[in-house]
């Protein structure tokens, strides 16, 4: 299974928590990564093996991106519900340490 044709547009914001020193890799970038052939007289890696591995990594990354997006949607949904609950049930004025 190849994800090369599934090229999502880059996200406007990077929520990975990284410093921004380099952009996040997307699954299609891993799948399409090509390595230059070894110089004459040197041994190299089997290109088919490298590309097969990169395709596997890309599939795993795609699944992780889907799961991460779903987690973010769920967190946003829960946050909205929490805000609604706080609005619908404001504090009564009796907090900790207050005597009845």
Buried (B, 14 or more C-beta within 10 A) or exposed (E): EEBEEEEEEEEEEEEEEEEEEEEBEBBBBBBBEEEEEEEEEEEEEEEEEBBEEBBEBBBEBBEEBEEEEEEEEEEEEEEEEEEEEEEEEEEEEEEEEEEE
